[in-house]
Amino acid sequence: MAVLAGCSTDSGSRFASRDTTVEYYRVFDIKTDAAAQAVARAATDGIGRNVKDVSIATPAVEVTDLPGHFRMADPASAAPGTAVDKSPSCEGAAWTAKAAPHVRGGDNMNMVACLFPYKNGYHLDMYAVFTKPDGGWLSWPRRVGGMMFGTPEKFTENTMLDIVRAIRTNTRAQVSLVEAKPNLPGTPWMEGGDVPLAAAQTGTVGAGAGEPSKP
């Protein structure tokens, strides 16, 4: 739903911008023999490539026959007049990451990633939502800025893919896409080579990168 801003006159509406809500949703299936701690460490390394202020949780959970799935908040369940946290819950996840990065061109960004273990591997569920101004007389400057500095869409996609790439390279996992909205063409998570992430980052990322998982 778009929220209109600016003048209410017909002439002014041509120059008015509107706030647009953008949502990203990704689910990957991950098959690896690596220990759960190694997979969680790789996922943390991956999100740290783009987001520095992240809340990480690694609770002890049971491995289920079928993969878990995060649950979106139900606005109808909230008390009238109270704010609704629209971010999904990750009950049953062995690793959870939550962040609210500040990204040029976007506002109110929230990201959640959940790693659900099951008997055949893991499911990685990821969700992101943000608002961005669209249209109006600043439309062209925003487009130029996006070409020069990137867009919130590109940041979101890169962040999600880097989590998957980190798990794949550090644990030598087999990864397949289960679901994606918007559509994710090709297999971009296969890019980056087959060396562990920490080794691939040598000389390009500062202190804080995790060590490659050990067999």
N, C-alpha and C positions, 0 to 999 in steps of 0.2 A: 504494500500500500504506500502510495506516495503522499507526502504532506507538502502542500503548496505553500510557497513563501513569496512575498513581494506585493506589488500593487494589485488591487482588485479590478482595475479598469482594463478594458480590452487592449488598449495600447500598452499598458504596463505589463500585461500578462506575457507579452512577447519577450520581455526581458527578465521575467521572473524565473528563479531557479526553484527546484523542488528537491526534497530529500528522498532518496531512494534506498530501500533496505535490500541488501544483497546477502544471500545465504549460500554457503558451500557445505557439501555433505559428501563424505568419502568413506567407503568400507573396503578394506583389503583383507584377503585371506593369506596367512603367512604360515608356511610349513618349514620347521627347522628343528634340529636335534639339540640346539643350544639350550642351556639352562635358563630358567625364567629370569634370573638376575642379569644374565648377559643380554637378553632381549630387552629388558627394561633399561639397562644402561645404554644400549645402542639407541633406543628411542629417545632417551634424554639427550644424548649427544646430538641426535638429528634435529630436535626442536631448538636446541641451543645454537644452532648455526644461524638462526634468524631472529630468535626471541631470547633476550637475556634475562628478563624478569618473569620466571615461570614458577608456578606452584606445582610441585611433583608429589605424588603419593604412591606408595607401593605396598598396599595392604596384603596380608596373607589371605588367599582365597582358595576355594576348592576348584579343581579342574572338572569341568562338566563334559557330558557327552556331546552336547551341541554348543556352538559358540554363543556367548551372551551378546547383548545389544543394548546400546544406551537408550534411555527413555527421555523423550522431549517433555518439557514442562507443560502442564495443562493449565492454561490461563483461567479456565472456568473453576478450577479448584481453589484459587486464591480468594481471600476475603475481599469484599468490595472496598475499593479505595486504596488497596495496598499494591505496591509495585510487584510485578511478576518477573521472576528470574527465568528467562527463556532458555538458558543454557541447559543442555541435557545432563541427566544424572548417570553416573558410571558404576552403579551397584554391580558387584561381581567382577570388576576389572582388577587385574593384577598390577596395572600401572595406569595412572591418570595424570594428565598434564592440563593445567588451566592457565590462561594468560589473557591479558587485555593490552596488547601492544598499541603504541601510538604510531600510526602509519600515515605518511603524507597522502592526502587526497581522500582519506576516510576518517570517520568518527565512530566512537562507541564500539570499537572492534572487540569481540570476545571469541576466544578459541578454546576448544575442548578436544582432547584426544584420549581415547580409552583403549586399553589392550586387554582383550578377554581371552584367557587360556581355555582350550578345550582339548579333547583327547587326541585330535589330529593336528594340533598346532595352535594358532592364535587368530583372532579377528581384531583388526585395528579399525576402530570407528573414529572418525574425525568430523568435527563440525565447527563452522565459523560463521559469524554474522557481523555486519557492519553497515553503517549508513554512509552515503556519499551525496554531495550536491550534484545535480544534473540539470542541464539546460541553463538558460539565463545568459546574461551578457558576458559572464566569465567562462562560458563554455569553452571557447577557443583557448584562452590562457591555460585552463585546466588540462586540455588535451595536450598542449605543448609541454606542460609540466610533467604529465604522465609519460611522455616520450623520453624526457630527459632524466627523470628521477624514479620512474616506475609508478605503478598503480596499486591500489589496495588489492585488486584482483590478482595481480601478478605476485604480490607478496604472500597472499594466502595460498596460492597454488604452490609456490616454491617451498613455503614452510611445511605444508602437508607432504609434498613429495620428498623433502629432505628427511623427514622422519622415516618414511618407507625405505629410502635409499640407505639410510644408516643401519636399519635393521637388516636389510638384505646383504650389505657388504660386510658388516661386522659379524653376522651369524651365518652367512652363506645360506640364507633362506630362499625358498622358492615362493615368489609373491605373485598373486593374481588379484585383479580388480573384481570386486563383487558388485558394487553399486557406486554410482557417482552422479551427483547433481550439482552444478551443470555437468554435461557430458565431458569425459576425459578421453580424448582420442589418442590412439597409439599406446605405447608402453614407456612413458617418460621416466618411470621409476627404475628402468633398467639402465639408464644413463649413469655415467660416473665410474665405470670400471668395476673390477672385482677385487680391488684391494680394500683392506679395512679402512673405515672412515678416518680414524685417527691418523693413519699413515698418509691418506690422501690429503688431509688438511695441513700437513707439515708445511710451515712457512706461509700459510694463508690465513690461519685463524689463531687468535691469541690464546693465552692460558685459559684452561677450563675445559678444553676438549677432553672427552673421556678416552681411556685406553681401549684398544681393541679387545673384544672378548676372547677368552681362552677356552679351548676345547675342554 
